[in-house]
Amino acid sequence: MLHESVAGRYADALFQAAKSKNRLDEVKHDLHRIVVLLKLNPDLDGAFISPVIPTDVKKRIIERIAGGRIGTEVRNLLFIMADKE
């Protein structure tokens, strides 16, 4: 239940940020790309949820993945999630 409420808050914040910038379609596309990437790379998915991987390493991975291919809204959400380990 706690995870659902946290996930809901993150989703709502992302939705509001995307809506305010008229970028709902782009954010949806970016999220889809991330989901596909994680499904195709289970080790990468595991690295993001591992408490052993330091936050700064997770953020460097996100930067390499993002590298201009995903918008700042989704990238920033991933950074926030990395901070929360």
C-alpha positions in Angstrom: 0.0 0.0 0.0 2.8 2.4 0.9 4.5 1.8 -2.5 1.3 2.5 -4.3 0.8 5.8 -2.6 4.4 6.8 -3.3 4.1 5.7 -6.9 0.9 7.6 -7.2 2.5 10.8 -6.0 5.4 10.4 -8.4 3.0 9.7 -11.2 0.9 12.7 -10.4 3.9 15.0 -10.1 5.2 13.8 -13.5 1.8 14.2 -15.1 1.5 17.8 -13.7 4.9 18.7 -14.9 4.3 17.3 -18.4 0.9 18.9 -18.6 2.2 22.3 -17.6 4.7 22.1 -20.4 2.3 20.6 -22.9 4.5 17.5 -23.2 2.2 14.7 -22.2 2.8 12.7 -25.5 6.5 13.1 -25.2 6.6 12.0 -21.6 4.4 9.0 -22.4 6.8 8.1 -25.2 9.9 8.5 -22.9 8.3 6.3 -20.2 7.6 3.6 -22.8 11.2 3.7 -23.9 12.4 3.3 -20.4 10.1 0.4 -19.8 11.2 -1.4 -22.9 14.8 -0.7 -22.1 14.5 -2.2 -18.6 12.6 -5.3 -19.9 15.3 -5.9 -22.5 18.1 -5.4 -19.9 17.2 -7.2 -16.6 20.6 -6.5 -15.2 20.0 -2.8 -15.7 16.7 -3.1 -14.0 18.4 -4.9 -11.1 21.0 -2.2 -10.8 18.4 0.5 -10.3 16.7 -1.3 -7.4 19.9 -2.6 -5.8 20.8 -0.9 -2.5 24.4 -1.9 -3.2 24.8 0.3 -6.3 25.6 3.9 -5.1 23.2 6.7 -6.1 25.9 8.5 -8.1 26.5 5.4 -10.2 22.8 5.1 -10.8 22.6 8.7 -11.9 25.5 8.3 -14.3 23.7 5.3 -15.8 20.6 7.4 -16.2 22.6 10.2 -17.9 24.1 7.7 -20.3 20.6 6.3 -21.1 19.0 9.7 -21.3 21.7 11.3 -23.3 19.3 13.6 -25.1 16.9 10.7 -25.9 14.5 11.3 -23.0 13.1 14.6 -21.8 14.1 16.3 -18.6 10.8 15.4 -16.8 11.4 11.7 -17.0 15.1 12.0 -16.4 14.5 14.1 -13.3 11.9 11.6 -12.1 14.5 8.8 -12.5 17.1 10.9 -10.5 14.6 11.4 -7.7 13.9 7.7 -7.6 17.6 6.9 -7.6 18.0 9.3 -4.6 15.3 7.4 -2.7 17.1 4.0 -3.0 
